[in-house]
Amino acid sequence: MASQPIPTSAVLGSEPAHHYVDWGAILSGVAVAAGISIVMVAFGTAIGFTMASPYEGAGASRAVYLTTLGLWTLWVVVSSFMAGGYIAGRLRKRTGDGTEHEVEVRDGTHGLVVWGLGVLVASLLLALGVSGAVGSIAKVTAAVSDERSDPIGYTVDSLFRAADRSSPAGEAERKEVARILTQGTVRGEVTTDNRTYIAHLVSSKTGLSQTEAERRVNEVLSDAKRKADAARKAGIVVGFLSAAALLVAAAAAAWAATLGGRHRDQGTDTSSFWRWR
């Protein structure tokens, strides 16, 4: 019996490989998203400086400033990833073995990969301290925020503040009180013995009576605790809002990628965006 010819694919052991992930399109989308975000963050930094002021009562209020900053950050994140996702979907090379639904899924997945890679790169840059314009926004936020960059140091200053500076607190006393306050922050509360000891130091350096010094210690520590709780709650809100913004950006990137793939298949003419005649 005559032997049948063996197909080339059988000799190789498998069908020719299909590369469903188009890294060129993905990296192009990441580059576009990064470029747009950098430009828009630079604009946001300039707007933030116009709203902020180092003087009490000047400039926009803290609530207005933080609301504007949050909305602008949301817009930057979502719009930049939408643009990157669209580029990835539009540039992706379509393989011929998928249904229309499968093609849409692959386009959307490319948008998600753009989002994931962009978030990963941004996180690495921030971890390495390469914050650029983002760091400028953080500085503006700190400038208009009521919280101090060194809350322990500010609390120590408040404790030893006195009209008569003839006997100011020495560096040793200040460091000792700072260590006690830091330990109290870790444990959740300054003990009664430590409060009494701090009040004794305050009394000896400010001229206040022991009773007045204890009252000042209680008031200052209560105020510091209130600010710490407010900062903690603000951090929780910012964390949840940041996560929500990133999730919205992920959905936007996937949707924009499917839109880009649809325009690719339909041959949609977008030349009007860069042609001036």
DRENTORNU-224638 format. One record per residue (C-alpha): residue number from 1; residue in one letter; x, y, z. Coordinates in Angstrom, 2 decimals. Layout:
BEGIN
> guse; nudren; xx; yy; zz
> NUM; a; X; Y; Z
...
//
This chain:
BEGIN
> guse; nudren; xx; yy; zz
> 1; m; 0.00; 0.00; 0.00
> 2; a; 1.36; 3.39; -0.97
> 3; s; 2.23; 5.64; 1.92
> 4; q; 0.43; 8.97; 2.34
> 5; p; 2.42; 12.23; 2.45
> 6; i; 2.93; 13.54; 5.98
> 7; p; 1.81; 17.17; 6.53
> 8; t; 4.46; 19.68; 7.43
> 9; s; 2.67; 20.48; 10.70
> 10; a; 2.87; 16.84; 11.72
> 11; v; 6.61; 16.84; 11.11
> 12; l; 6.98; 19.91; 13.30
> 13; g; 4.69; 18.39; 15.90
> 14; s; 2.12; 21.20; 16.05
> 15; e; 0.30; 23.89; 14.15
> 16; p; 2.14; 27.16; 13.44
> 17; a; 2.13; 29.20; 16.64
> 18; h; -0.27; 32.17; 16.92
> 19; h; 0.96; 35.10; 18.99
> 20; y; -2.21; 36.48; 20.49
> 21; v; -0.38; 39.10; 22.59
> 22; d; 0.90; 42.01; 20.54
> 23; w; 3.56; 43.56; 22.77
> 24; g; 4.36; 46.27; 20.26
> 25; a; 0.80; 47.57; 20.48
> 26; i; 0.80; 47.25; 24.28
> 27; l; 4.07; 49.15; 24.74
> 28; s; 2.83; 51.83; 22.35
> 29; g; -0.29; 52.23; 24.47
> 30; v; 1.75; 52.44; 27.68
> 31; a; 3.99; 55.10; 26.13
> 32; v; 1.00; 57.19; 25.05
> 33; a; -0.68; 56.84; 28.46
> 34; a; 2.53; 57.86; 30.24
> 35; g; 3.07; 60.87; 27.99
> 36; i; -0.48; 62.14; 28.42
> 37; s; -0.40; 61.65; 32.20
> 38; i; 2.92; 63.52; 32.54
> 39; v; 1.63; 66.50; 30.54
> 40; m; -1.68; 66.64; 32.40
> 41; v; -0.03; 66.24; 35.81
> 42; a; 2.25; 69.16; 34.92
> 43; f; -0.81; 71.27; 34.14
> 44; g; -2.41; 70.12; 37.39
> 45; t; 0.69; 71.11; 39.34
> 46; a; 0.54; 74.61; 37.89
> 47; i; -3.16; 74.89; 38.72
> 48; g; -2.46; 73.63; 42.24
> 49; f; 0.14; 76.34; 42.83
> 50; t; -2.34; 79.01; 41.75
> 51; m; -4.87; 77.70; 44.28
> 52; a; -2.45; 77.23; 47.18
> 53; s; -0.99; 79.90; 49.46
> 54; p; 1.47; 79.74; 52.36
> 55; y; -0.54; 82.42; 54.21
> 56; e; -3.38; 81.66; 56.58
> 57; g; -6.79; 82.26; 55.02
> 58; a; -5.38; 82.99; 51.55
> 59; g; -5.99; 80.83; 48.50
> 60; a; -8.58; 78.10; 48.15
> 61; s; -9.85; 76.29; 51.20
> 62; r; -8.44; 72.88; 52.04
> 63; a; -11.72; 71.14; 51.12
> 64; v; -11.93; 72.89; 47.75
> 65; y; -8.29; 72.22; 47.00
> 66; l; -8.42; 68.52; 47.87
> 67; t; -11.69; 68.05; 45.96
> 68; t; -10.19; 69.70; 42.88
> 69; l; -7.02; 67.65; 43.21
> 70; g; -9.01; 64.42; 43.55
> 71; l; -11.20; 65.13; 40.52
> 72; w; -8.20; 66.16; 38.42
> 73; t; -6.27; 63.05; 39.43
> 74; l; -9.25; 60.86; 38.52
> 75; w; -9.52; 62.56; 35.13
> 76; v; -5.78; 62.18; 34.46
> 77; v; -5.71; 58.48; 35.37
> 78; v; -8.86; 57.52; 33.47
> 79; s; -8.25; 59.60; 30.33
> 80; s; -4.60; 58.61; 29.96
> 81; f; -5.36; 54.89; 30.24
> 82; m; -8.30; 55.28; 27.86
> 83; a; -5.97; 56.78; 25.27
> 84; g; -3.38; 54.07; 25.86
> 85; g; -6.00; 51.33; 25.60
> 86; y; -7.38; 52.76; 22.38
> 87; i; -3.90; 52.85; 20.82
> 88; a; -3.25; 49.25; 21.85
> 89; g; -6.56; 48.05; 20.40
> 90; r; -6.14; 50.01; 17.18
> 91; l; -2.58; 48.80; 16.57
> 92; r; -3.08; 45.16; 17.59
> 93; k; -2.59; 42.68; 14.76
> 94; r; -5.71; 40.59; 14.46
> 95; t; -5.35; 36.83; 13.98
> 96; g; -7.81; 35.01; 11.74
> 97; d; -8.93; 32.21; 14.05
> 98; g; -11.27; 34.08; 16.37
> 99; t; -14.96; 34.93; 16.34
> 100; e; -16.11; 38.51; 16.63
> 101; h; -16.66; 38.05; 20.35
> 102; e; -13.20; 36.52; 20.78
> 103; v; -11.63; 39.40; 18.87
> 104; e; -13.38; 41.87; 21.18
> 105; v; -12.15; 39.97; 24.24
> 106; r; -8.57; 39.98; 22.97
> 107; d; -8.73; 43.70; 22.20
> 108; g; -10.10; 44.45; 25.66
> 109; t; -7.47; 42.26; 27.27
> 110; h; -4.76; 44.26; 25.53
> 111; g; -6.24; 47.37; 27.12
> 112; l; -6.10; 45.70; 30.54
> 113; v; -2.46; 44.75; 29.98
> 114; v; -1.69; 48.40; 29.13
> 115; w; -3.33; 49.41; 32.40
> 116; g; -1.54; 46.74; 34.46
> 117; l; 1.87; 47.48; 32.98
> 118; g; 1.37; 51.22; 33.43
> 119; v; 0.39; 50.83; 37.09
> 120; l; 3.37; 48.52; 37.69
> 121; v; 5.86; 50.95; 36.12
> 122; a; 4.39; 53.93; 37.99
> 123; s; 4.55; 52.04; 41.30
> 124; l; 8.18; 51.12; 40.73
> 125; l; 9.10; 54.70; 39.88
> 126; l; 7.36; 56.03; 42.99
> 127; a; 9.06; 53.39; 45.13
> 128; l; 12.42; 54.51; 43.76
> 129; g; 11.61; 58.16; 44.50
> 130; v; 11.26; 59.15; 40.84
> 131; s; 8.03; 61.02; 41.33
> 132; g; 8.57; 64.06; 39.10
> 133; a; 5.49; 66.19; 38.81
> 134; v; 3.58; 63.87; 41.14
> 135; g; 6.01; 64.84; 43.88
> 136; s; 5.26; 68.51; 43.20
> 137; i; 1.55; 67.90; 43.72
> 138; a; 2.31; 66.14; 47.00
> 139; k; 4.32; 69.17; 48.14
> 140; v; 1.46; 71.53; 47.26
> 141; t; -0.96; 69.31; 49.16
> 142; a; 1.31; 69.40; 52.21
> 143; a; 1.57; 73.19; 51.96
> 144; v; -2.19; 73.70; 52.29
> 145; s; -2.79; 70.81; 54.67
> 146; d; -3.33; 71.41; 58.38
> 147; e; -1.16; 68.42; 59.27
> 148; r; 2.50; 69.02; 60.00
> 149; s; 5.30; 67.13; 58.34
> 150; d; 6.80; 66.49; 61.81
> 151; p; 3.85; 66.08; 64.21
> 152; i; 6.01; 64.85; 67.12
> 153; g; 8.34; 67.84; 66.84
> 154; y; 5.41; 70.25; 66.64
> 155; t; 3.85; 68.67; 69.74
> 156; v; 7.12; 69.09; 71.66
> 157; d; 7.27; 72.74; 70.59
> 158; s; 3.73; 73.27; 71.84
> 159; l; 4.53; 71.71; 75.20
> 160; f; 7.59; 73.87; 75.91
> 161; r; 6.24; 77.12; 74.48
> 162; a; 6.54; 79.95; 77.01
> 163; a; 6.52; 83.74; 77.03
> 164; d; 9.71; 83.81; 79.07
> 165; r; 12.50; 81.97; 77.24
> 166; s; 15.10; 82.54; 79.94
> 167; s; 15.28; 78.80; 80.57
> 168; p; 14.43; 77.05; 77.30
> 169; a; 14.24; 73.29; 77.09
> 170; g; 17.52; 71.72; 76.18
> 171; e; 18.04; 69.31; 73.33
> 172; a; 18.25; 66.38; 75.73
> 173; e; 14.86; 67.14; 77.30
> 174; r; 13.24; 67.67; 73.91
> 175; k; 14.58; 64.36; 72.56
> 176; e; 13.47; 62.54; 75.70
> 177; v; 9.93; 63.90; 75.42
> 178; a; 9.88; 63.08; 71.71
> 179; r; 10.85; 59.48; 72.48
> 180; i; 8.11; 59.22; 75.10
> 181; l; 5.53; 60.60; 72.66
> 182; t; 6.70; 58.26; 69.91
> 183; q; 6.41; 55.27; 72.24
> 184; g; 2.96; 56.46; 73.28
> 185; t; 1.94; 56.72; 69.63
> 186; v; 3.03; 53.13; 69.05
> 187; r; 1.14; 51.87; 72.10
> 188; g; -1.89; 54.04; 71.43
> 189; e; -1.70; 56.30; 74.49
> 190; v; 0.82; 58.01; 76.76
> 191; t; 0.70; 56.49; 80.23
> 192; t; -0.23; 58.51; 83.32
> 193; d; 3.30; 58.30; 84.74
> 194; n; 4.78; 59.60; 81.51
> 195; r; 2.23; 62.42; 81.38
> 196; t; 3.19; 63.43; 84.93
> 197; y; 6.89; 63.29; 84.06
> 198; i; 6.41; 65.40; 80.93
> 199; a; 4.37; 67.90; 82.94
> 200; h; 7.25; 68.14; 85.44
> 201; l; 9.70; 68.95; 82.64
> 202; v; 7.30; 71.49; 81.13
> 203; s; 6.82; 73.14; 84.52
> 204; s; 10.58; 73.42; 85.13
> 205; k; 11.27; 74.92; 81.68
> 206; t; 8.27; 77.22; 81.21
> 207; g; 7.59; 78.54; 84.71
> 208; l; 4.10; 77.02; 84.81
> 209; s; 2.83; 75.39; 87.97
> 210; q; 2.59; 71.62; 88.03
> 211; t; -1.20; 71.81; 87.71
> 212; e; -1.00; 74.21; 84.76
> 213; a; 1.69; 72.08; 83.13
> 214; e; -0.45; 68.94; 83.48
> 215; r; -3.40; 70.78; 81.95
> 216; r; -1.24; 71.86; 79.02
> 217; v; 0.09; 68.32; 78.52
> 218; n; -3.44; 66.89; 78.48
> 219; e; -4.68; 69.55; 76.04
> 220; v; -1.72; 69.26; 73.67
> 221; l; -1.77; 65.46; 73.64
> 222; s; -5.53; 65.39; 73.09
> 223; d; -5.17; 67.78; 70.18
> 224; a; -2.32; 65.70; 68.71
> 225; k; -4.41; 62.54; 69.03
> 226; r; -7.35; 64.23; 67.31
> 227; k; -5.16; 65.30; 64.40
> 228; a; -3.63; 61.84; 64.14
> 229; d; -7.10; 60.27; 63.99
> 230; a; -8.14; 62.77; 61.32
> 231; a; -5.01; 61.99; 59.30
> 232; r; -5.66; 58.25; 59.64
> 233; k; -9.25; 58.63; 58.43
> 234; a; -8.11; 60.83; 55.55
> 235; g; -5.55; 58.17; 54.61
> 236; i; -8.26; 55.51; 54.57
> 237; v; -10.48; 57.65; 52.33
> 238; v; -7.61; 58.46; 49.98
> 239; g; -6.67; 54.77; 49.79
> 240; f; -10.20; 53.69; 48.87
> 241; l; -10.61; 56.51; 46.35
> 242; s; -7.25; 55.69; 44.75
> 243; a; -8.21; 52.04; 44.39
> 244; a; -11.59; 53.01; 42.94
> 245; a; -9.94; 55.38; 40.46
> 246; l; -7.58; 52.65; 39.30
> 247; l; -10.45; 50.19; 38.86
> 248; v; -12.38; 52.74; 36.81
> 249; a; -9.24; 53.32; 34.75
> 250; a; -8.94; 49.57; 34.13
> 251; a; -12.50; 49.37; 32.85
> 252; a; -11.95; 52.48; 30.72
> 253; a; -8.75; 51.06; 29.21
> 254; a; -10.47; 47.77; 28.30
> 255; w; -13.46; 49.57; 26.77
> 256; a; -11.25; 51.96; 24.80
> 257; a; -9.21; 49.02; 23.49
> 258; t; -12.35; 47.31; 22.17
> 259; l; -13.34; 50.61; 20.56
> 260; g; -9.91; 50.87; 18.95
> 261; g; -10.20; 47.30; 17.66
> 262; r; -13.65; 48.03; 16.23
> 263; h; -12.32; 51.11; 14.45
> 264; r; -9.40; 49.01; 13.17
> 265; d; -11.68; 46.37; 11.66
> 266; q; -14.12; 48.92; 10.25
> 267; g; -11.34; 51.06; 8.82
> 268; t; -12.64; 54.15; 10.62
> 269; d; -10.99; 57.30; 9.28
> 270; t; -9.55; 59.41; 12.11
> 271; s; -7.24; 61.53; 9.99
> 272; s; -9.27; 64.64; 10.82
> 273; f; -7.59; 64.69; 14.22
> 274; w; -4.19; 65.52; 12.72
> 275; r; -4.99; 66.98; 9.31
> 276; w; -5.46; 70.73; 9.26
> 277; r; -6.80; 70.96; 5.68
//
